[in-house]
Amino acid sequence: MTMSSPTPPAAAGEPGEEVLFEGNPALVPSLGALFLTLLTLGLWLIPLWVRSRGRHYRLTTKRVVVETGILNKRLEQVDLYRVSDYTVLRPVAQRMLGTGNLILRTLDHTSPEVLVAAIKTDVVALYERIRVATEAEKRRRGIRVVDME
């Protein structure tokens, strides 16, 4: 008899929810980390691996889920309709290694800013997909944001 564990909350999705990105930060996120790894003959990879595996991102068409921790897990979720602004950061060193950062500013009081750091993907394309999904989710829920200056 085989036993299967229940699906964790981060993996359970709503109907019609599409995963836009899922993964951990890059093992070697910058040239500084690469230099330290070479300088320490690879020993620096151990803390880099622990840090990389201690964070997991799941960006879908309905929400952003960040799971942190190795032994003690913390699950943080922000509904996509609450995202109000986006920033893509691609420093030279990260561009050379094929990684980038995405900062999502939200209207959520507990998580006003969500940092999706050092992910190995086309961050600009991911930003475009998140932006389109955010607008679609706001339309679906009937939410209108008024920008007053």
C-alpha positions in Angstrom: 0.0 0.0 0.0 1.4 3.4 -0.9 0.7 6.5 1.0 0.6 9.9 -0.5 0.9 13.1 1.3 -1.8 15.8 0.9 -1.1 18.6 -1.5 0.5 21.6 0.3 -1.4 24.9 0.2 1.2 26.4 -2.2 0.6 23.7 -4.8 -3.2 23.6 -4.6 -4.6 25.9 -7.2 -8.0 27.4 -8.1 -9.7 26.4 -11.4 -8.2 28.4 -14.2 -5.1 29.3 -12.3 -2.0 29.1 -14.5 1.6 29.0 -13.1 3.7 31.8 -14.6 6.9 30.9 -12.6 7.8 28.4 -10.0 11.3 27.8 -8.6 14.0 28.8 -6.2 16.5 31.7 -6.5 19.6 30.9 -8.5 22.4 29.1 -6.7 25.0 31.6 -7.8 23.0 34.9 -8.1 25.8 37.4 -8.8 29.4 37.7 -9.8 30.4 38.4 -6.2 29.0 35.1 -5.2 30.8 33.4 -8.1 34.1 35.1 -7.1 33.7 33.9 -3.5 32.9 30.4 -4.7 36.1 30.3 -6.8 38.2 31.9 -4.0 37.0 29.3 -1.4 37.5 26.4 -3.8 33.7 25.8 -3.9 33.1 25.8 -0.2 31.0 29.0 -0.5 28.5 26.9 -2.5 27.3 25.4 0.8 25.7 28.6 2.3 24.6 29.6 -1.2 22.8 26.3 -1.6 21.1 26.6 1.8 20.0 30.2 1.1 18.7 29.2 -2.4 16.7 26.2 -1.1 15.4 28.2 1.8 13.2 30.2 -0.5 10.6 29.0 -3.1 8.5 31.2 -5.4 5.3 30.4 -7.1 3.7 33.1 -9.3 0.4 32.3 -10.8 -2.3 34.2 -12.7 -4.1 34.7 -9.3 -1.5 35.0 -6.6 2.1 35.2 -5.5 3.3 32.6 -3.0 6.7 32.9 -1.2 7.7 30.0 1.0 10.8 30.6 3.2 12.7 28.4 5.6 14.5 25.1 5.6 13.3 23.5 8.8 10.6 26.0 9.9 8.5 27.0 6.9 6.7 30.3 6.4 4.2 30.6 3.7 3.3 34.2 2.5 0.6 34.8 -0.1 -0.5 37.9 -1.9 -3.5 37.9 -4.2 -2.5 39.3 -7.6 -5.3 41.8 -7.7 -3.6 43.6 -4.8 -0.4 44.3 -6.8 -0.2 48.0 -7.6 3.3 48.5 -9.0 6.2 46.5 -10.4 10.0 47.0 -10.6 12.4 44.9 -12.6 16.0 45.0 -11.4 18.7 43.5 -13.6 22.2 44.6 -12.5 25.0 44.0 -14.9 26.4 41.0 -12.9 23.0 39.4 -12.7 22.4 39.9 -16.4 25.7 38.2 -17.1 24.5 35.2 -15.1 21.0 35.2 -16.6 19.2 36.2 -13.3 17.1 39.1 -12.3 14.9 40.5 -9.6 11.2 41.5 -9.6 9.8 43.8 -6.9 6.0 43.8 -6.5 4.4 46.6 -4.5 1.1 45.7 -3.1 -1.9 47.1 -1.3 -1.6 44.3 1.3 -0.8 45.7 4.8 1.2 42.6 5.9 3.3 42.4 2.7 3.6 45.8 1.1 6.5 44.7 -1.0 7.3 41.2 -2.3 10.8 40.6 -3.6 11.3 37.8 -6.0 15.1 37.8 -6.0 17.7 36.3 -8.2 15.5 34.1 -10.3 16.9 32.4 -13.4 14.4 33.4 -16.0 13.6 36.2 -18.4 12.5 38.7 -15.8 11.2 41.2 -18.3 8.9 38.6 -19.9 7.8 37.4 -16.5 7.0 41.1 -15.5 4.8 41.4 -18.7 2.9 38.2 -17.9 2.4 39.2 -14.3 1.2 42.7 -15.3 -1.3 41.3 -17.8 -2.5 38.7 -15.2 -2.9 41.4 -12.6 -5.0 43.6 -14.8 -7.1 40.5 -15.9 -7.6 39.6 -12.2 -8.7 43.1 -11.3 -11.2 43.2 -14.2 -12.5 39.7 -13.2 -13.1 40.9 -9.6 -14.5 44.3 -10.7 -11.7 46.3 -8.9 -10.9 49.7 -10.1 -7.9 51.6 -8.8 -8.1 55.4 -8.9 -4.8 57.2 -9.1 -5.0 60.5 -7.3 -2.2 63.0 -7.4 
